[in-house]
Amino acid sequence: MKGFIFGKFYPFHKGHQKMIEFALEKGSVTVLVCAEEKEKIDGNIRKNWIRETFKDNQNLKVQVFKYSENNFPNSSVSDWDISKKWSEVFREYFKDEDFLVTSEEYGEMLSVILDIDHCMFDENREKIQISASEIREDVFQHWNFLPLSVQKYFALKVVFLGTESTGKSVMTDYLSEYFNCNKVSEAERDLISDSKEFYFNDLEKVYREHADRIENVDHSKSFLTLIDTDVHITKSYAEFIFGEKLSVPQEITDKNKADLYLYSTKDVEFIQDGSRLEIDRRNALDKSHRNVLKENGIAFIEISGSWDERLDEAKQYIKKLISERSGILKLKK
């Protein structure tokens, strides 16, 4: 038996996942992602969400149909004329399918027009009580309804930057508890015990370990991850200490990419714990960090003042980011 499912999957959620699982119980299935040309997320990204979720299933195929609402009605209303129009697309994509799975009344209409069986799935949404339109109103409010592949896409990453002894680790620890979110600790502090005594080759171990920590964050626990420093700081140490540029693979740089960079200024009490650079070198390192960030096109926001003021500033910037991104799909276009 061969069947198909179609939809926007904007975004793909666990209700969609359950429907595909239901269809796969009946045979091989092709999912058609219908992506309107002006929508904010490309159809191929949605395709990859589904493929990643079902990466071990050989009976599932995913295709993308890009369209303009000027040519095809952009509506989920059950209507015979709309169903007839869309059936032209389905006849083109599905020439020998035996069944169609939907959770809407228009599925029955399409089955008549296409002369195939219709299998209704959870019409009243009793299994998974969510819709894509609800998720678009606030992605983070409905986080648990998103498969991991989609969570990874929408997850937020905030990096704390700055020279030594400017509160990066303190802010990461404190604010991860405040927001009840994920955190990634600085790999360099764990792998290099003294910033005055290490080798150039140690820096590769640092950036690989740090990237692995970012990659292994469990996004199902929270949509927000706070990160203590990143690969650009490692690059800066290479130039500052050894006078050499550190070559970093693009995949490592990509893993380090964040949504918000908060840079803690050096005008704060310096605490020498015995493993840090002396204060003059520490202040010179600040300039190196800023130069490397500029060279790599990293735009950051400075936070300054007392320890408490820095924490309060960081809170407000993170809350602003969450607010801006939560309704990123709220508008259809």
Buried (B, 14 or more C-beta within 10 A) or exposed (E): EBBBBBBBBBBBBBBBBBBBBBBBEBEBBBBBBBBBEEBEBBBEBBBBBBBBBBEEBEEBBBBBBEBEBEEBBBEBEBBEEBBEEBBEBBEEEBEEBBBBBBBBEBBBBBBEBBEBBBBBBBEEEEEBEBBBEEBBEBBBEBBEBBBBBBBBBBBBBBBBBBBBBBBBBBBBBBBBEBBEBBBBBBBBBEBBEEBEEBEEEBBBBBBBEBBEBBEEBEBBEBBBBBBBBBBBBBBBBBBBBEEEEBEBEEEBBEBBEBBBBBBBBBEBEBEEEEEBBEEEBBBBBBEBBBEBBEEEEBEBEEBBBEBEEBBEBBBEBBEEBBEEBBBBBEEEE
